[in-house]
Amino acid sequence: MKFALDFLSARYILRRNFGDQRMKFTLNHAPAFMGNDISVHVEADEGNTIQHVVTELDGLVLADDLLSTPTDSYDRVFSRAGHASPGIEHTLLVSVEQDDSKTHSATSIWID
């Protein structure tokens, strides 16, 4: 079963270019027994740090993380998030605020 989940997982790497700076998002999802297993990884633009991350699945907030200590990268895993059923479309939205007050976001859309 582990192989099947790995095989079905999708990976999205999105980069936003702002001059020489880059923010990198890696969003992974795989069907779970109930819902979806989702992992979020974000790397800050060069010279900046991550202060606030909001993760939404299908319009519902999974996490609203205001970090007490700004970091260069952020990782979070959500097990069995949302509902899964064949043919259902999902939208994962991750919004990140850096120490320079700029907000960046990435979206992943898939169908079960």
N, C-alpha and C positions, 0 to 999 in steps of 0.2 A: 504494500500500500504506500509506503514511503516513496518508492520510485514513481508511482503514479502521480502523487501530489507534486513531486519535483518536476515531473514531465509537464504537468498541466499548469504549473506556475508561470506567470508572465513577468517580465522584467522591463521596466521603463526607466531609462536614464535621460533626464532632461537637463539641459544646460542653458543658463541665461548668461548672455555675454554683455558686459558693461565695461568697455575699454579693455584693460588687461585683467579685470576681475571676473571671477566665475563663481556662480553658486551651482552646486550639483545636487540633484534630487535622484534618489533611487527608490522606486516604489515597487514592491512585490506583492502579489496576491496569489492565493491558491485555495481551491475549495476545501472546506473542512467538513467534518461529520455534520456539523450545524454551522451555517454561516460561512465566512471566509477567514482564512488566516492571512493577515496583512502585516507587512513590515515596511517601515519608513526609515530612510537614511538621508540626512541632509548634511552637506559640507558648506560652510560659509564662504563668501567671497574672500579673496585674498586681502588680508589686513583687517578684516571685520570679524565679529563674533555673533553667534546666534543668541537672541534673548527671549524670543517668544515663538512658539509653534502651535498652530491649531490644525487638527486633523479632523476632517468630516467625511462620513460615508453616507451617501444618499441623502444629504441635507441634515443629517444628525451629527452632532459633535461627539467624536470618540474621545478626544483629549484636547485640553486647552492648557498647555504647559508654559507657564511663565517661569523661566529658569532663574533660580536664585544666584547662580554664578554663570555668566555668559560663557559659551563654549564654542570651539571651532567646528564641532560636529555634533549631530543629534541622531540617536537611534531609538526606535520604539517598535514593539511588536504587539499586535492585537490578535488574540486568538478567538476564533469563532465569532467574529464581528458581523453584525447585520444578519440578513436572511439570504439564503441561497436556494435556488430552485432553477431547473432548466429554463432558459429563455429570459430570465430576469436581467435587466441592465443595471449596472452599478456605476456610480461616479464617486471616485475618491479625490478629495481636494485637500492639499497640504499648503498652508500659508505660513510664511516665516518672516519674522521681523528681526532685523540685524541691529547692531549698536548704532549704526548711522541712520536709523529710523526708516530705512527703505524696507518695503515689504515685497517679497517675491512669492510666487506660488507655482504649483504644478498640479496637473489634473491627470488622472488615469481613468479611462472608461472601458468596461468590459461587460460581456454577457456570459452568464453561467451556462 
